[in-house]
């Protein structure tokens, strides 16, 4: 685990448009590190309660707005992790009455990944990031992914998916996400695959993980190095 008193954790911000493939990319990235080396603290747990969310002119809740996020609490928790303090909070379930809200515990680690569509937008969060990564994908590919995901995971009709995409997702991307592509240190294209970008990012982040001390090599009586049995 991350030892208190060591150098600050390295804070990586990862953003991109809806359905750009951030979730799968993150799962792949986390899978390349051992437990205790990396911590993911996603924006999804910082939405305000449903009754505080903005509704559009047709009464549909718009979660794709910066004001839907408690960014001050999010920034504070990033500061806490950076200061080697453990963060505990309740999982956000979007007021789903059938979902069980778990207690989430985020442990300080050498690498802390901050992920969400607005993490470059809020200066209070963006200024805490040591590295900014933008996951990019063509618009028609993102729309296709969004249709598949929302129909299967959220039981939305095609009409509902297209309504949200046209009225909420696209305007937000153009106003609050796309302009920050220029702020990114690394842009990873994810139209079909992202393996090369993942390889590059992984290799760099491995340099931010403290090396563990190796066991001294055992030598034979003749002084030669002994190779494992």
C-alpha positions as CSV (number, residue, x, y, z in Angstrom):
1,X,0.0,0.0,0.0
2,X,1.0,3.6,-0.4
3,X,3.1,4.8,2.5
4,X,2.3,8.0,4.2
5,X,5.2,10.5,4.0
6,X,6.3,9.4,0.5
7,X,6.1,11.8,-2.5
8,X,2.6,13.0,-3.5
9,X,0.6,10.5,-5.5
10,X,0.7,11.1,-9.3
11,X,-2.8,12.4,-10.3
12,X,-4.0,11.4,-13.8
13,X,-7.1,13.0,-15.3
14,X,-8.9,11.0,-18.0
15,X,-11.8,12.5,-20.0
16,X,-13.6,12.2,-23.3
17,X,-17.1,12.4,-24.7
18,X,-19.9,10.1,-23.7
19,X,-19.4,6.6,-25.2
20,X,-15.8,7.4,-26.2
21,X,-14.8,4.1,-24.5
22,X,-13.4,5.5,-21.2
23,X,-14.8,2.7,-19.0
24,X,-13.2,-0.1,-21.0
25,X,-10.0,1.8,-21.3
26,X,-9.9,2.4,-17.6
27,X,-10.6,-1.3,-16.9
28,X,-7.7,-2.2,-19.2
29,X,-5.4,0.3,-17.5
30,X,-6.2,-0.7,-14.0
31,X,-5.6,-4.4,-15.0
32,X,-2.0,-3.6,-15.7
33,X,-1.2,-2.5,-12.1
34,X,-1.2,-4.4,-8.8
35,X,-3.6,-3.7,-6.0
36,X,-2.2,-0.7,-4.0
37,X,-0.4,0.8,-7.0
38,X,-3.4,2.7,-8.5
39,X,-6.7,4.1,-7.3
40,X,-9.6,5.2,-9.5
41,X,-12.0,7.9,-8.2
42,X,-14.7,8.4,-10.8
43,X,-16.8,11.5,-11.3
44,X,-20.0,9.4,-11.4
45,X,-20.2,9.3,-7.6
46,X,-20.4,13.0,-7.3
47,X,-23.8,13.8,-8.9
48,X,-26.2,15.8,-6.8
49,X,-29.4,14.1,-5.7
50,X,-32.1,13.7,-8.3
51,X,-34.3,16.5,-6.9
52,X,-31.4,18.9,-7.3
53,X,-30.8,18.1,-11.0
54,X,-31.7,20.4,-13.9
55,X,-34.6,19.4,-16.1
56,X,-34.9,20.5,-19.8
57,X,-37.9,22.2,-21.3
58,X,-39.7,18.8,-21.6
59,X,-39.1,17.9,-18.0
60,X,-36.3,15.4,-18.8
61,X,-33.4,15.4,-16.3
62,X,-30.2,16.5,-17.9
63,X,-27.2,14.8,-16.1
64,X,-24.9,16.2,-18.8
65,X,-24.4,19.6,-17.3
66,X,-21.5,20.8,-15.0
67,X,-24.0,21.9,-12.4
68,X,-25.1,18.3,-12.0
69,X,-21.8,17.5,-10.2
70,X,-20.7,18.4,-6.7
71,X,-17.2,19.4,-8.0
72,X,-16.1,21.0,-4.7
73,X,-16.5,17.7,-2.8
74,X,-14.8,15.9,-5.7
75,X,-11.8,18.3,-5.6
76,X,-11.6,18.0,-1.8
77,X,-11.5,14.2,-2.0
78,X,-8.7,14.4,-4.6
79,X,-6.8,16.7,-2.3
80,X,-7.4,14.2,0.6
81,X,-5.9,11.3,-1.5
82,X,-3.0,13.5,-2.5
83,X,-2.3,14.1,1.2
84,X,-2.4,10.4,1.8
85,X,-5.8,10.5,3.5
86,X,-8.3,7.7,2.9
87,X,-11.6,8.8,1.3
88,X,-15.0,7.1,2.3
89,X,-18.3,7.9,0.7
90,X,-21.6,6.4,-0.4
91,X,-22.0,5.0,-4.0
92,X,-24.3,7.2,-6.2
93,X,-27.2,5.1,-7.6
94,X,-29.0,7.8,-9.6
95,X,-31.9,7.4,-7.1
96,X,-32.6,3.9,-8.4
97,X,-34.8,2.3,-5.8
98,X,-33.7,-1.2,-6.7
99,X,-29.9,-0.4,-6.4
100,X,-28.0,-1.0,-3.2
101,X,-25.8,1.9,-2.3
102,X,-22.4,0.6,-1.2
103,X,-19.9,2.3,1.0
104,X,-16.9,3.1,-1.2
105,X,-13.4,3.4,0.2
106,X,-10.6,5.0,-1.8
107,X,-7.1,4.3,-0.5
108,X,-4.1,6.6,-1.2
109,X,-1.9,5.0,-3.9
110,X,1.2,6.1,-5.9
111,X,-1.2,6.7,-8.9
112,X,-4.6,8.3,-8.5
113,X,-6.9,8.3,-11.6
114,X,-9.6,11.0,-11.8
115,X,-12.1,10.2,-14.5
116,X,-15.2,11.9,-15.9
117,X,-16.5,14.2,-18.6
118,X,-16.0,17.4,-16.6
119,X,-12.6,16.8,-14.9
120,X,-10.8,19.2,-17.3
121,X,-13.7,21.7,-17.1
122,X,-13.6,22.5,-13.4
123,X,-10.4,24.5,-12.6
124,X,-10.5,23.3,-9.0
125,X,-10.0,19.7,-10.3
126,X,-8.0,20.4,-13.5
127,X,-5.4,22.3,-11.5
128,X,-4.8,19.2,-9.3
129,X,-3.9,17.0,-12.3
130,X,-0.3,16.0,-13.1
131,X,-1.3,14.4,-16.4
132,X,-4.3,15.0,-18.7
133,X,-5.4,12.2,-21.0
134,X,-8.2,12.7,-23.6
135,X,-9.9,9.6,-25.0
136,X,-11.2,10.5,-28.5
137,X,-13.6,8.8,-30.9
138,X,-15.5,9.7,-34.0
139,X,-19.0,11.0,-33.5
140,X,-20.8,8.2,-35.4
141,X,-18.9,5.6,-33.4
142,X,-19.8,7.2,-30.1
143,X,-23.4,7.4,-31.1
144,X,-23.5,3.7,-32.1
145,X,-21.9,2.7,-28.8
146,X,-24.3,4.9,-26.8
147,X,-27.3,3.3,-28.5
148,X,-26.1,-0.2,-27.8
149,X,-25.3,0.6,-24.2
150,X,-28.4,2.6,-23.2
151,X,-30.7,0.1,-24.8
152,X,-29.1,-2.9,-23.1
153,X,-28.0,-1.4,-19.7
154,X,-30.6,1.3,-19.1
155,X,-33.6,-0.1,-21.0
156,X,-34.1,3.1,-23.0
157,X,-35.9,3.1,-26.3
158,X,-34.0,4.3,-29.5
159,X,-36.1,7.5,-29.4
160,X,-35.1,8.2,-25.8
161,X,-31.4,7.6,-26.6
162,X,-31.5,9.9,-29.6
163,X,-33.3,12.5,-27.7
164,X,-30.7,12.6,-24.9
165,X,-27.8,12.5,-27.4
166,X,-29.1,15.4,-29.5
167,X,-30.4,17.6,-26.6
168,X,-28.0,16.8,-23.8
169,X,-24.9,14.8,-24.8
170,X,-23.9,16.6,-28.0
171,X,-24.3,20.2,-26.7
172,X,-22.3,19.4,-23.6
173,X,-19.5,17.8,-25.6
174,X,-19.2,20.8,-27.9
175,X,-19.3,23.3,-25.1
176,X,-17.6,21.7,-22.1
177,X,-15.5,18.8,-23.3
178,X,-14.2,19.2,-26.8
179,X,-12.6,22.6,-26.1
180,X,-10.4,21.0,-23.5
181,X,-8.9,18.6,-25.9
182,X,-6.2,21.3,-26.5
183,X,-5.3,21.0,-22.8
184,X,-4.6,17.3,-23.0
185,X,-1.0,16.0,-22.6
186,X,-2.0,12.8,-24.4
187,X,-4.8,12.1,-26.8
188,X,-5.7,8.5,-27.4
189,X,-7.8,7.6,-30.4
190,X,-10.4,4.9,-29.6
191,X,-12.3,4.3,-32.8
192,X,-11.5,0.6,-33.1
193,X,-8.8,-0.1,-30.5
194,X,-6.5,1.8,-28.1
195,X,-3.8,-0.8,-27.4
196,X,-0.8,1.4,-28.5
197,X,-2.0,4.4,-26.5
198,X,-2.6,2.1,-23.5
199,X,0.9,0.7,-23.8
200,X,2.5,4.2,-23.9
201,X,0.5,5.4,-20.9
202,X,1.1,2.3,-18.9
203,X,4.9,2.4,-19.5
204,X,5.0,6.0,-18.4
205,X,2.8,5.5,-15.3
206,X,4.9,2.5,-14.2
207,X,7.8,5.0,-13.7
208,X,5.6,6.7,-11.0
209,X,5.3,3.5,-8.9
210,X,8.1,3.2,-6.3
211,X,10.3,0.2,-6.9
212,X,10.1,-2.5,-4.2
213,X,13.4,-3.6,-2.9
214,X,14.5,-6.9,-4.5
215,X,15.7,-9.8,-2.5
216,X,19.5,-10.1,-2.5
217,X,20.7,-12.8,-4.9
218,X,21.8,-16.0,-3.2
219,X,25.2,-17.2,-4.2
220,X,26.8,-20.6,-4.0
221,X,30.0,-21.4,-2.2
222,X,32.0,-20.6,-5.3
223,X,30.5,-17.2,-5.5
224,X,28.4,-17.8,-8.6
225,X,24.8,-16.6,-8.7
226,X,22.3,-19.3,-7.9
227,X,19.4,-19.7,-10.3
228,X,16.1,-20.8,-8.9
229,X,15.4,-24.5,-8.5
